[in-house]
């Protein structure tokens, strides 16, 4: 973002003070001086609340100007620095709506995504924010593939995607440990079908082997192991599944029919994972 480099203190604004004293008497100053002062408060004084008041006043004094653009994106950034994520998102969204071709439109879109991503909580809690983060992060790298923020958005997307899969795995393990096998298979199936590129897919397939064996569904257990062996032969979860099957006189050959067999057919044809 361009304005983050403008952290020089404008001497004419030195009388403004810091902290609760800012902003004061800004109307007589040039917009670039006000911008510099806000940047100084933010980056040098580490005073995002004071900077936010300055940037808000700058936008009020020079609405719809290039200075309003700078002030608005800095409001979003200052709010994010204070972990005021709703306000950060609102300011960034307003920038995108008012200045869709502005020089910081890509950064504003990225800040919207960050306002969700940085709120992602522990795996066991509600994952609505994770879903919102995924949508917003995808928006960044699809709308601005050449932006300096695209790669970061893609990396965060992968982490958030993995986070959702981890939630499904946690709930599935909970059901499995308590003998609720049908409920657990539903969770592990979600991971295999919807989060197949996540790091949790090998374990999900292994847990399906465990659950299906417990239910006496040997065809499904063998097919899950066959998929696991085909795609993750060197993974420790495959070794565990293989031992479970052979211990009951079974093999890791796909058999029967159903949703796993469909996945196996696609896997063998190279159209899955």
C-alpha positions in Angstrom: 0.0 0.0 0.0 1.5 3.3 -1.1 0.7 5.5 1.8 2.4 3.3 4.4 5.7 4.8 3.3 4.6 8.3 4.2 5.5 8.3 7.9 7.3 11.6 8.0 6.0 14.0 10.6 4.7 17.2 9.1 6.2 20.0 11.3 3.2 22.2 10.7 1.0 19.6 12.4 3.3 19.1 15.4 0.9 21.1 17.5 -1.8 18.6 17.0 -0.5 16.5 19.8 -0.9 12.7 20.1 -3.3 10.3 21.6 -6.7 11.8 22.7 -5.6 15.2 21.4 -5.8 14.3 17.7 -7.2 15.4 15.4 -7.4 19.2 16.2 -7.4 22.2 14.0 -6.8 20.2 10.8 -8.9 22.3 8.4 -6.2 24.7 7.6 -3.6 22.1 6.6 -2.9 20.6 3.2 -4.3 17.1 2.7 -0.8 15.6 2.2 0.2 17.1 5.6 -2.8 15.5 7.3 -2.1 12.2 5.6 1.5 12.3 6.7 0.5 13.0 10.3 -2.0 10.1 10.3 0.7 7.8 8.9 3.1 9.1 11.6 0.7 8.4 14.4 0.1 4.9 13.0 3.6 3.8 12.2 5.9 5.8 14.5 3.7 6.5 17.5 1.9 3.2 17.2 -1.3 5.0 17.9 -3.9 3.5 15.5 -6.9 5.1 17.3 -5.4 8.6 16.9 -4.5 7.8 13.3 -8.0 6.6 12.6 -9.4 9.9 13.8 -7.0 11.8 11.5 -7.8 9.7 8.5 -11.6 10.0 9.1 -11.2 13.8 9.3 -9.2 13.8 6.1 -11.9 12.0 4.3 -14.5 14.4 5.7 -12.5 17.5 4.6 -11.8 16.2 1.1 -14.7 13.8 0.1 -14.4 11.8 -3.2 -10.9 13.1 -3.8 -7.7 11.1 -4.2 -7.0 12.1 -0.6 -10.4 10.5 0.4 -9.2 7.3 -1.3 -6.0 7.3 0.7 -7.8 8.2 3.9 -10.4 5.5 3.5 -7.9 2.6 2.9 -5.9 3.8 5.8 -9.0 3.8 8.0 -9.5 0.1 7.0 -5.8 -0.6 7.8 -5.9 1.3 11.2 -9.1 -0.6 12.2 -7.5 -3.9 11.3 -4.4 -3.0 13.4 -6.8 -2.5 16.4 -8.4 -5.8 15.7 -11.7 -4.0 15.0 -12.4 -6.4 12.2 -16.1 -5.4 11.5 -15.0 -1.7 11.1 -12.0 -2.7 9.0 -14.2 -4.7 6.7 -16.8 -2.0 6.4 -14.2 0.6 5.5 -12.5 -1.7 3.0 -15.8 -2.6 1.4 -16.7 1.1 1.2 -13.4 1.7 -0.6 -14.2 -1.0 -3.1 -17.7 0.4 -3.8 -16.6 4.0 -4.1 -13.3 3.5 -5.9 -13.5 0.1 -7.7 -10.6 1.0 -10.0 -8.6 2.8 -7.3 -4.9 2.1 -6.8 -5.6 0.2 -3.5 -8.7 -1.8 -4.6 -6.7 -5.0 -4.5 -5.5 -4.2 -1.0 -9.0 -3.3 0.1 -10.3 -6.6 -1.2 -7.5 -8.4 0.6 -8.3 -6.5 3.9 -11.9 -7.7 3.6 -10.6 -11.3 3.5 -8.2 -10.7 6.3 -11.0 -9.3 8.5 -12.5 -12.8 8.3 -9.4 -14.9 8.3 -7.8 -13.3 11.4 -10.9 -14.1 13.4 -10.8 -17.8 12.7 -11.1 -19.4 16.1 -10.1 -22.8 17.5 -11.1 -25.8 15.5 -13.9 -26.8 17.8 -15.9 -23.6 17.4 -18.3 -22.5 14.7 -16.7 -22.3 11.3 -18.9 -19.7 9.7 -16.0 -17.2 9.6 -13.8 -19.8 8.0 -16.3 -20.2 5.1 -16.6 -16.4 4.8 -12.8 -16.2 4.7 -12.6 -18.8 2.0 -15.0 -16.9 -0.2 -13.2 -13.5 0.4 -9.7 -14.9 -0.2 -10.8 -16.6 -3.4 -12.2 -13.2 -4.5 -8.7 -11.7 -4.1 -6.7 -14.1 -6.2 -9.5 -14.5 -8.8 -10.1 -10.7 -9.3 -6.4 -9.7 -8.8 -4.3 -12.6 -9.9 -1.3 -10.4 -10.6 -1.6 -8.5 -7.4 1.1 -8.6 -4.7 -1.6 -10.0 -2.4 -2.7 -12.9 -4.6 -0.1 -15.3 -3.4 -0.7 -14.5 0.3 -4.5 -15.0 -0.3 -3.9 -18.4 -1.9 -1.8 -19.5 1.0 -4.3 -18.4 3.5 -7.1 -20.0 1.5 -5.3 -23.4 1.7 -4.9 -23.0 5.5 -8.5 -22.0 5.9 -9.6 -24.9 3.7 -7.6 -27.3 5.8 -9.1 -25.7 8.9 -12.6 -26.7 7.8 -11.5 -30.2 7.1 -10.0 -30.4 10.6 -13.3 -29.4 12.1 -15.0 -32.3 10.2 -12.3 -34.7 11.4 -12.6 -33.6 15.0 -16.3 -34.2 15.1 -15.9 -37.5 13.2 -13.3 -38.7 15.7 -15.6 -37.8 18.5 -18.4 -39.9 17.1 -16.1 -42.8 16.3 -14.6 -42.9 19.8 -18.2 -43.2 21.2 -19.3 -45.9 18.9 -21.6 -43.7 16.7 -20.2 -45.2 13.6 -22.8 -44.0 11.1 -22.5 -40.4 12.3 -18.7 -40.6 12.1 -18.7 -42.0 8.5 -20.8 -39.0 7.4 -18.1 -36.6 8.7 -15.2 -38.6 7.2 -17.1 -38.8 3.9 -17.5 -35.0 3.8 -13.7 -34.7 4.1 -13.1 -37.3 1.3 -15.6 -35.8 -1.0 -15.4 -32.1 -0.3 -11.9 -31.6 1.1 -9.9 -34.2 -0.9 -6.9 -31.9 -1.4 -6.6 -31.2 2.4 -3.9 -32.8 4.5 -6.7 -34.7 6.4 -7.8 -37.0 3.5 -5.5 -39.9 4.4 -6.7 -40.0 8.0 -10.4 -39.7 6.8 -10.0 -42.7 4.6 -8.4 -44.7 7.4 -11.1 -43.7 9.9 -13.7 -44.9 7.3 -11.9 -48.3 7.3 -12.2 -48.4 11.1 -15.9 -47.3 11.1 -17.0 -49.6 8.3 -15.2 -52.6 9.9 -17.0 -51.8 13.1 -20.3 -51.8 11.2 -19.5 -55.0 9.4 -19.4 -53.3 6.0 -16.3 -55.0 4.7 -16.8 -54.0 1.1 -16.8 -50.3 2.0 -13.8 -50.8 4.4 -11.7 -52.5 1.7 -12.6 -49.9 -0.9 -11.6 -47.1 1.4 -8.3 -48.8 2.0 -7.8 -49.3 -1.7 -8.2 -45.6 -2.3 -5.9 -44.8 0.5 -3.3 -47.3 -0.8 -3.6 -46.0 -4.4 -3.1 -42.3 -3.4 -1.1 -42.4 -0.2 0.8 -45.7 -0.2 3.6 -44.4 1.9 1.3 -42.7 4.5 1.3 -44.3 8.0 -2.5 -44.3 7.9 -2.4 -46.8 5.0 -0.2 -49.1 7.1 -2.7 -48.9 9.9 -5.6 -49.7 7.6 -3.7 -52.6 6.0 -3.1 -54.1 9.4 -6.7 -53.8 10.4 -7.9 -55.5 7.2 -5.4 -58.3 7.1 -6.0 -58.9 10.8 -9.6 -59.9 9.8 -8.6 -61.9 6.7 -9.5 -59.1 4.3 -7.5 -57.2 1.6 -7.2 -53.7 0.3 -8.9 -54.5 -2.9 -11.9 -52.4 -3.9 -15.2 -54.4 -3.9 -18.9 -53.8 -3.8 -20.6 -50.7 -5.0 -21.5 -47.3 -3.6 -20.0 -43.8 -3.2 -16.5 -45.1 -2.3 -16.4 -47.3 -5.4 -17.3 -44.4 -7.6 -14.4 -42.5 -6.1 -12.1 -45.5 -6.6 -13.0 -45.6 -10.3 -12.2 -42.0 -10.7 -9.0 -42.4 -8.8 -7.8 -45.3 -11.0 -8.7 -43.2 -14.1 -6.6 -40.3 -12.7 -9.5 -37.9 -12.3 -9.5 -37.7 -8.5 -6.9 -36.0 -6.4 
